[in-house]
């Protein structure tokens, strides 16, 4: 699987939510695009990731 341009090997298929937790992402401060489609946060627990997937994960940054 490719995540933000970096290849990551999945030991087994997993949900997006479990993957994000395992990678220590704060799901409240990110947006995720899988294979060109933005995934709603409410769907993270239902989306299964596969080795051929491409994820783009962006963090929200506050400032002013």
FIROSE-322076 format. One record per atom (N, C-alpha, C, O): residue number from 1; residue in one letter; atom name; x, y, z. Coordinates in pm, whole numbers, plus 50000, padded with zeros to 5 digits. Example, Ala and Ser with C-alpha at 12.3 -4.5 7.8 and 13.67 -1.06 7.14 Angstrom:
2
<rec resi="1" resn="A" name="N" x="51319" y="49431" z="50780"/>
<rec resi="1" resn="A" name="CA" x="51230" y="49550" z="50780"/>
<rec resi="1" resn="A" name="C" x="51320" y="49670" z="50780"/>
<rec resi="1" resn="A" name="O" x="51424" y="49668" z="50846"/>
<rec resi="2" resn="S" name="N" x="51285" y="49775" z="50708"/>
<rec resi="2" resn="S" name="CA" x="51367" y="49894" z="50714"/>
<rec resi="2" resn="S" name="C" x="51290" y="50003" z="50787"/>
<rec resi="2" resn="S" name="O" x="51341" y="50114" z="50804"/>
END
This chain:
64
<rec resi="1" resn="X" name="N" x="50085" y="49884" z="50000"/>
<rec resi="1" resn="X" name="CA" x="50000" y="50000" z="50000"/>
<rec resi="1" resn="X" name="C" x="50090" y="50123" z="50000"/>
<rec resi="1" resn="X" name="O" x="50199" y="50122" z="50058"/>
<rec resi="2" resn="X" name="N" x="50045" y="50228" z="49935"/>
<rec resi="2" resn="X" name="CA" x="50122" y="50352" z="49933"/>
<rec resi="2" resn="X" name="C" x="50050" y="50454" z="50021"/>
<rec resi="2" resn="X" name="O" x="49931" y="50481" z="50003"/>
<rec resi="3" resn="X" name="N" x="50124" y="50512" z="50116"/>
<rec resi="3" resn="X" name="CA" x="50068" y="50612" z="50207"/>
<rec resi="3" resn="X" name="C" x="50153" y="50738" z="50195"/>
<rec resi="3" resn="X" name="O" x="50271" y="50738" z="50230"/>
<rec resi="4" resn="X" name="N" x="50092" y="50845" z="50147"/>
<rec resi="4" resn="X" name="CA" x="50162" y="50972" z="50128"/>
<rec resi="4" resn="X" name="C" x="50294" y="50953" z="50052"/>
<rec resi="4" resn="X" name="O" x="50395" y="51014" z="50085"/>
<rec resi="5" resn="X" name="N" x="50290" y="50866" z="49951"/>
<rec resi="5" resn="X" name="CA" x="50407" y="50844" z="49867"/>
<rec resi="5" resn="X" name="C" x="50505" y="50739" z="49916"/>
<rec resi="5" resn="X" name="O" x="50602" y="50709" z="49846"/>
<rec resi="6" resn="X" name="N" x="50482" y="50683" z="50034"/>
<rec resi="6" resn="X" name="CA" x="50571" y="50582" z="50092"/>
<rec resi="6" resn="X" name="C" x="50503" y="50445" z="50088"/>
<rec resi="6" resn="X" name="O" x="50387" y="50432" z="50124"/>
<rec resi="7" resn="X" name="N" x="50577" y="50344" z="50044"/>
<rec resi="7" resn="X" name="CA" x="50522" y="50208" z="50040"/>
<rec resi="7" resn="X" name="C" x="50522" y="50150" z="50181"/>
<rec resi="7" resn="X" name="O" x="50623" y="50153" z="50251"/>
<rec resi="8" resn="X" name="N" x="50407" y="50098" z="50222"/>
<rec resi="8" resn="X" name="CA" x="50391" y="50030" z="50350"/>
<rec resi="8" resn="X" name="C" x="50332" y="49893" z="50321"/>
<rec resi="8" resn="X" name="O" x="50229" y="49882" z="50254"/>
<rec resi="9" resn="X" name="N" x="50396" y="49789" z="50370"/>
<rec resi="9" resn="X" name="CA" x="50345" y="49654" z="50350"/>
<rec resi="9" resn="X" name="C" x="50247" y="49619" z="50461"/>
<rec resi="9" resn="X" name="O" x="50277" y="49633" z="50580"/>
<rec resi="10" resn="X" name="N" x="50130" y="49574" z="50421"/>
<rec resi="10" resn="X" name="CA" x="50030" y="49530" z="50518"/>
<rec resi="10" resn="X" name="C" x="50052" y="49382" z="50547"/>
<rec resi="10" resn="X" name="O" x="50061" y="49302" z="50454"/>
<rec resi="11" resn="X" name="N" x="50060" y="49346" z="50672"/>
<rec resi="11" resn="X" name="CA" x="50073" y="49205" z="50709"/>
<rec resi="11" resn="X" name="C" x="49943" y="49131" z="50677"/>
<rec resi="11" resn="X" name="O" x="49945" y="49014" z="50641"/>
<rec resi="12" resn="X" name="N" x="49833" y="49202" z="50691"/>
<rec resi="12" resn="X" name="CA" x="49701" y="49147" z="50660"/>
<rec resi="12" resn="X" name="C" x="49607" y="49264" z="50632"/>
<rec resi="12" resn="X" name="O" x="49635" y="49377" z="50670"/>
<rec resi="13" resn="X" name="N" x="49497" y="49235" z="50565"/>
<rec resi="13" resn="X" name="CA" x="49399" y="49340" z="50541"/>
<rec resi="13" resn="X" name="C" x="49344" y="49389" z="50675"/>
<rec resi="13" resn="X" name="O" x="49324" y="49310" z="50767"/>
<rec resi="14" resn="X" name="N" x="49321" y="49518" z="50684"/>
<rec resi="14" resn="X" name="CA" x="49276" y="49577" z="50809"/>
<rec resi="14" resn="X" name="C" x="49181" y="49690" z="50776"/>
<rec resi="14" resn="X" name="O" x="49173" y="49735" z="50662"/>
<rec resi="15" resn="X" name="N" x="49108" y="49736" z="50877"/>
<rec resi="15" resn="X" name="CA" x="49021" y="49851" z="50854"/>
<rec resi="15" resn="X" name="C" x="49105" y="49979" z="50855"/>
<rec resi="15" resn="X" name="O" x="49214" y="49984" z="50913"/>
<rec resi="16" resn="X" name="N" x="49053" y="50080" z="50790"/>
<rec resi="16" resn="X" name="CA" x="49120" y="50210" z="50790"/>
<rec resi="16" resn="X" name="C" x="49135" y="50261" z="50932"/>
<rec resi="16" resn="X" name="O" x="49241" y="50313" z="50967"/>
<rec resi="17" resn="X" name="N" x="49034" y="50247" z="51014"/>
<rec resi="17" resn="X" name="CA" x="49040" y="50293" z="51152"/>
<rec resi="17" resn="X" name="C" x="49152" y="50224" z="51229"/>
<rec resi="17" resn="X" name="O" x="49229" y="50291" z="51298"/>
<rec resi="18" resn="X" name="N" x="49163" y="50093" z="51217"/>
<rec resi="18" resn="X" name="CA" x="49270" y="50020" z="51288"/>
<rec resi="18" resn="X" name="C" x="49407" y="50060" z="51237"/>
<rec resi="18" resn="X" name="O" x="49501" y="50073" z="51316"/>
<rec resi="19" resn="X" name="N" x="49421" y="50079" z="51106"/>
<rec resi="19" resn="X" name="CA" x="49548" y="50122" z="51050"/>
<rec resi="19" resn="X" name="C" x="49588" y="50258" z="51104"/>
<rec resi="19" resn="X" name="O" x="49702" y="50277" z="51145"/>
<rec resi="20" resn="X" name="N" x="49495" y="50352" z="51105"/>
<rec resi="20" resn="X" name="CA" x="49525" y="50488" z="51152"/>
<rec resi="20" resn="X" name="C" x="49564" y="50486" z="51300"/>
<rec resi="20" resn="X" name="O" x="49657" y="50556" z="51340"/>
<rec resi="21" resn="X" name="N" x="49495" y="50408" z="51380"/>
<rec resi="21" resn="X" name="CA" x="49529" y="50396" z="51523"/>
<rec resi="21" resn="X" name="C" x="49667" y="50334" z="51540"/>
<rec resi="21" resn="X" name="O" x="49746" y="50380" z="51624"/>
<rec resi="22" resn="X" name="N" x="49698" y="50230" z="51462"/>
<rec resi="22" resn="X" name="CA" x="49828" y="50164" z="51473"/>
<rec resi="22" resn="X" name="C" x="49941" y="50257" z="51433"/>
<rec resi="22" resn="X" name="O" x="50053" y="50243" z="51482"/>
<rec resi="23" resn="X" name="N" x="49913" y="50353" z="51344"/>
<rec resi="23" resn="X" name="CA" x="50013" y="50449" z="51300"/>
<rec resi="23" resn="X" name="C" x="50011" y="50576" z="51385"/>
<rec resi="23" resn="X" name="O" x="50080" y="50673" z="51353"/>
<rec resi="24" resn="X" name="N" x="49933" y="50577" z="51493"/>
<rec resi="24" resn="X" name="CA" x="49924" y="50687" z="51590"/>
<rec resi="24" resn="X" name="C" x="49870" y="50817" z="51532"/>
<rec resi="24" resn="X" name="O" x="49909" y="50926" z="51574"/>
<rec resi="25" resn="X" name="N" x="49778" y="50805" z="51434"/>
<rec resi="25" resn="X" name="CA" x="49712" y="50924" z="51382"/>
<rec resi="25" resn="X" name="C" x="49597" y="50961" z="51475"/>
<rec resi="25" resn="X" name="O" x="49527" y="50874" z="51526"/>
<rec resi="26" resn="X" name="N" x="49576" y="51091" z="51496"/>
<rec resi="26" resn="X" name="CA" x="49460" y="51141" z="51568"/>
<rec resi="26" resn="X" name="C" x="49350" y="51159" z="51463"/>
<rec resi="26" resn="X" name="O" x="49355" y="51253" z="51384"/>
<rec resi="27" resn="X" name="N" x="49251" y="51070" z="51463"/>
<rec resi="27" resn="X" name="CA" x="49150" y="51073" z="51358"/>
<rec resi="27" resn="X" name="C" x="49065" y="51200" z="51359"/>
<rec resi="27" resn="X" name="O" x="48994" y="51228" z="51261"/>
<rec resi="28" resn="X" name="N" x="49071" y="51276" z="51466"/>
<rec resi="28" resn="X" name="CA" x="48994" y="51400" z="51472"/>
<rec resi="28" resn="X" name="C" x="49064" y="51516" z="51402"/>
<rec resi="28" resn="X" name="O" x="49003" y="51622" z="51382"/>
<rec resi="29" resn="X" name="N" x="49190" y="51498" z="51365"/>
<rec resi="29" resn="X" name="CA" x="49265" y="51609" z="51304"/>
<rec resi="29" resn="X" name="C" x="49320" y="51576" z="51166"/>
<rec resi="29" resn="X" name="O" x="49413" y="51641" z="51118"/>
<rec resi="30" resn="X" name="N" x="49263" y="51473" z="51100"/>
<rec resi="30" resn="X" name="CA" x="49311" y="51434" z="50968"/>
<rec resi="30" resn="X" name="C" x="49195" y="51418" z="50870"/>
<rec resi="30" resn="X" name="O" x="49079" y="51406" z="50909"/>
<rec resi="31" resn="X" name="N" x="49230" y="51418" z="50744"/>
<rec resi="31" resn="X" name="CA" x="49138" y="51380" z="50637"/>
<rec resi="31" resn="X" name="C" x="49210" y="51272" z="50557"/>
<rec resi="31" resn="X" name="O" x="49332" y="51277" z="50540"/>
<rec resi="32" resn="X" name="N" x="49133" y="51174" z="50507"/>
<rec resi="32" resn="X" name="CA" x="49192" y="51061" z="50436"/>
<rec resi="32" resn="X" name="C" x="49128" y="51047" z="50299"/>
<rec resi="32" resn="X" name="O" x="49006" y="51050" z="50284"/>
<rec resi="33" resn="X" name="N" x="49215" y="51031" z="50199"/>
<rec resi="33" resn="X" name="CA" x="49170" y="51002" z="50063"/>
<rec resi="33" resn="X" name="C" x="49225" y="50864" z="50028"/>
<rec resi="33" resn="X" name="O" x="49345" y="50838" z="50042"/>
<rec resi="34" resn="X" name="N" x="49138" y="50776" z="49982"/>
<rec resi="34" resn="X" name="CA" x="49181" y="50642" z="49940"/>
<rec resi="34" resn="X" name="C" x="49148" y="50625" z="49793"/>
<rec resi="34" resn="X" name="O" x="49032" y="50636" z="49752"/>
<rec resi="35" resn="X" name="N" x="49250" y="50598" z="49714"/>
<rec resi="35" resn="X" name="CA" x="49234" y="50576" z="49571"/>
<rec resi="35" resn="X" name="C" x="49156" y="50690" z="49505"/>
<rec resi="35" resn="X" name="O" x="49071" y="50667" z="49418"/>
<rec resi="36" resn="X" name="N" x="49186" y="50813" z="49546"/>
<rec resi="36" resn="X" name="CA" x="49125" y="50931" z="49486"/>
<rec resi="36" resn="X" name="C" x="48990" y="50971" z="49542"/>
<rec resi="36" resn="X" name="O" x="48930" y="51066" z="49492"/>
<rec resi="37" resn="X" name="N" x="48941" y="50902" z="49643"/>
<rec resi="37" resn="X" name="CA" x="48810" y="50931" z="49701"/>
<rec resi="37" resn="X" name="C" x="48825" y="50966" z="49848"/>
<rec resi="37" resn="X" name="O" x="48887" y="50892" z="49925"/>
<rec resi="38" resn="X" name="N" x="48769" y="51080" z="49888"/>
<rec resi="38" resn="X" name="CA" x="48774" y="51120" z="50029"/>
<rec resi="38" resn="X" name="C" x="48682" y="51028" z="50109"/>
<rec resi="38" resn="X" name="O" x="48567" y="51006" z="50073"/>
<rec resi="39" resn="X" name="N" x="48735" y="50976" z="50219"/>
<rec resi="39" resn="X" name="CA" x="48661" y="50884" z="50304"/>
<rec resi="39" resn="X" name="C" x="48604" y="50961" z="50423"/>
<rec resi="39" resn="X" name="O" x="48679" y="51021" z="50499"/>
<rec resi="40" resn="X" name="N" x="48471" y="50959" z="50441"/>
<rec resi="40" resn="X" name="CA" x="48413" y="51025" z="50559"/>
<rec resi="40" resn="X" name="C" x="48462" y="50956" z="50687"/>
<rec resi="40" resn="X" name="O" x="48476" y="50834" z="50691"/>
<rec resi="41" resn="X" name="N" x="48487" y="51034" z="50789"/>
<rec resi="41" resn="X" name="CA" x="48535" y="50980" z="50917"/>
<rec resi="41" resn="X" name="C" x="48442" y="50870" z="50969"/>
<rec resi="41" resn="X" name="O" x="48488" y="50773" z="51029"/>
<rec resi="42" resn="X" name="N" x="48312" y="50885" z="50948"/>
<rec resi="42" resn="X" name="CA" x="48216" y="50786" z="50996"/>
<rec resi="42" resn="X" name="C" x="48232" y="50650" z="50927"/>
<rec resi="42" resn="X" name="O" x="48180" y="50550" z="50977"/>
<rec resi="43" resn="X" name="N" x="48303" y="50645" z="50815"/>
<rec resi="43" resn="X" name="CA" x="48321" y="50519" z="50741"/>
<rec resi="43" resn="X" name="C" x="48454" y="50451" z="50772"/>
<rec resi="43" resn="X" name="O" x="48477" y="50340" z="50723"/>
<rec resi="44" resn="X" name="N" x="48542" y="50513" z="50849"/>
<rec resi="44" resn="X" name="CA" x="48675" y="50457" z="50874"/>
<rec resi="44" resn="X" name="C" x="48670" y="50313" z="50925"/>
<rec resi="44" resn="X" name="O" x="48753" y="50232" z="50887"/>
<rec resi="45" resn="X" name="N" x="48573" y="50281" z="51009"/>
<rec resi="45" resn="X" name="CA" x="48567" y="50146" z="51067"/>
<rec resi="45" resn="X" name="C" x="48515" y="50042" z="50967"/>
<rec resi="45" resn="X" name="O" x="48529" y="49922" z="50991"/>
<rec resi="46" resn="X" name="N" x="48457" y="50088" z="50856"/>
<rec resi="46" resn="X" name="CA" x="48401" y="49995" z="50757"/>
<rec resi="46" resn="X" name="C" x="48487" y="49978" z="50632"/>
<rec resi="46" resn="X" name="O" x="48463" y="49888" z="50552"/>
<rec resi="47" resn="X" name="N" x="48587" y="50063" z="50615"/>
<rec resi="47" resn="X" name="CA" x="48671" y="50059" z="50496"/>
<rec resi="47" resn="X" name="C" x="48786" y="49961" z="50520"/>
<rec resi="47" resn="X" name="O" x="48864" y="49977" z="50613"/>
<rec resi="48" resn="X" name="N" x="48795" y="49860" z="50434"/>
<rec resi="48" resn="X" name="CA" x="48902" y="49761" z="50442"/>
<rec resi="48" resn="X" name="C" x="49015" y="49804" z="50349"/>
<rec resi="48" resn="X" name="O" x="48991" y="49837" z="50233"/>
<rec resi="49" resn="X" name="N" x="49137" y="49803" z="50401"/>
<rec resi="49" resn="X" name="CA" x="49253" y="49841" z="50321"/>
<rec resi="49" resn="X" name="C" x="49318" y="49717" z="50260"/>
<rec resi="49" resn="X" name="O" x="49322" y="49609" z="50320"/>
<rec resi="50" resn="X" name="N" x="49369" y="49735" z="50138"/>
<rec resi="50" resn="X" name="CA" x="49437" y="49628" z="50065"/>
<rec resi="50" resn="X" name="C" x="49572" y="49680" z="50018"/>
<rec resi="50" resn="X" name="O" x="49593" y="49801" z="50009"/>
<rec resi="51" resn="X" name="N" x="49664" y="49588" z="49988"/>
<rec resi="51" resn="X" name="CA" x="49798" y="49626" z="49946"/>
<rec resi="51" resn="X" name="C" x="49800" y="49718" z="49824"/>
<rec resi="51" resn="X" name="O" x="49891" y="49799" z="49810"/>
<rec resi="52" resn="X" name="N" x="49703" y="49707" z="49736"/>
<rec resi="52" resn="X" name="CA" x="49703" y="49790" z="49615"/>
<rec resi="52" resn="X" name="C" x="49644" y="49930" z="49635"/>
<rec resi="52" resn="X" name="O" x="49639" y="50008" z="49541"/>
<rec resi="53" resn="X" name="N" x="49599" y="49961" z="49757"/>
<rec resi="53" resn="X" name="CA" x="49541" y="50093" z="49785"/>
<rec resi="53" resn="X" name="C" x="49647" y="50202" z="49792"/>
<rec resi="53" resn="X" name="O" x="49764" y="50176" z="49822"/>
<rec resi="54" resn="X" name="N" x="49603" y="50324" z="49763"/>
<rec resi="54" resn="X" name="CA" x="49686" y="50443" z="49780"/>
<rec resi="54" resn="X" name="C" x="49611" y="50537" z="49874"/>
<rec resi="54" resn="X" name="O" x="49497" y="50575" z="49848"/>
<rec resi="55" resn="X" name="N" x="49677" y="50575" z="49982"/>
<rec resi="55" resn="X" name="CA" x="49619" y="50668" z="50078"/>
<rec resi="55" resn="X" name="C" x="49694" y="50800" z="50077"/>
<rec resi="55" resn="X" name="O" x="49817" y="50803" z="50065"/>
<rec resi="56" resn="X" name="N" x="49620" y="50907" z="50088"/>
<rec resi="56" resn="X" name="CA" x="49677" y="51039" z="50115"/>
<rec resi="56" resn="X" name="C" x="49613" y="51083" z="50246"/>
<rec resi="56" resn="X" name="O" x="49491" y="51091" z="50257"/>
<rec resi="57" resn="X" name="N" x="49697" y="51113" z="50344"/>
<rec resi="57" resn="X" name="CA" x="49648" y="51154" z="50476"/>
<rec resi="57" resn="X" name="C" x="49703" y="51293" z="50503"/>
<rec resi="57" resn="X" name="O" x="49824" y="51315" z="50501"/>
<rec resi="58" resn="X" name="N" x="49611" y="51386" z="50529"/>
<rec resi="58" resn="X" name="CA" x="49653" y="51522" z="50559"/>
<rec resi="58" resn="X" name="C" x="49606" y="51560" z="50698"/>
<rec resi="58" resn="X" name="O" x="49498" y="51521" z="50742"/>
<rec resi="59" resn="X" name="N" x="49688" y="51637" z="50766"/>
<rec resi="59" resn="X" name="CA" x="49657" y="51685" z="50901"/>
<rec resi="59" resn="X" name="C" x="49608" y="51828" z="50894"/>
<rec resi="59" resn="X" name="O" x="49659" y="51909" z="50816"/>
<rec resi="60" resn="X" name="N" x="49510" y="51858" z="50975"/>
<rec resi="60" resn="X" name="CA" x="49462" y="51995" z="50988"/>
<rec resi="60" resn="X" name="C" x="49554" y="52069" z="51083"/>
<rec resi="60" resn="X" name="O" x="49586" y="52019" z="51191"/>
<rec resi="61" resn="X" name="N" x="49596" y="52188" z="51043"/>
<rec resi="61" resn="X" name="CA" x="49687" y="52267" z="51125"/>
<rec resi="61" resn="X" name="C" x="49621" y="52402" z="51150"/>
<rec resi="61" resn="X" name="O" x="49579" y="52471" z="51057"/>
<rec resi="62" resn="X" name="N" x="49612" y="52440" z="51276"/>
<rec resi="62" resn="X" name="CA" x="49556" y="52570" z="51311"/>
<rec resi="62" resn="X" name="C" x="49665" y="52676" z="51312"/>
<rec resi="62" resn="X" name="O" x="49783" y="52645" z="51322"/>
<rec resi="63" resn="X" name="N" x="49625" y="52796" z="51302"/>
<rec resi="63" resn="X" name="CA" x="49723" y="52903" z="51305"/>
<rec resi="63" resn="X" name="C" x="49656" y="53034" z="51269"/>
<rec resi="63" resn="X" name="O" x="49535" y="53041" z="51244"/>
<rec resi="64" resn="X" name="N" x="49734" y="53135" z="51267"/>
<rec resi="64" resn="X" name="CA" x="49674" y="53261" z="51230"/>
<rec resi="64" resn="X" name="C" x="49774" y="53373" z="51235"/>
<rec resi="64" resn="X" name="O" x="49739" y="53487" z="51206"/>
END
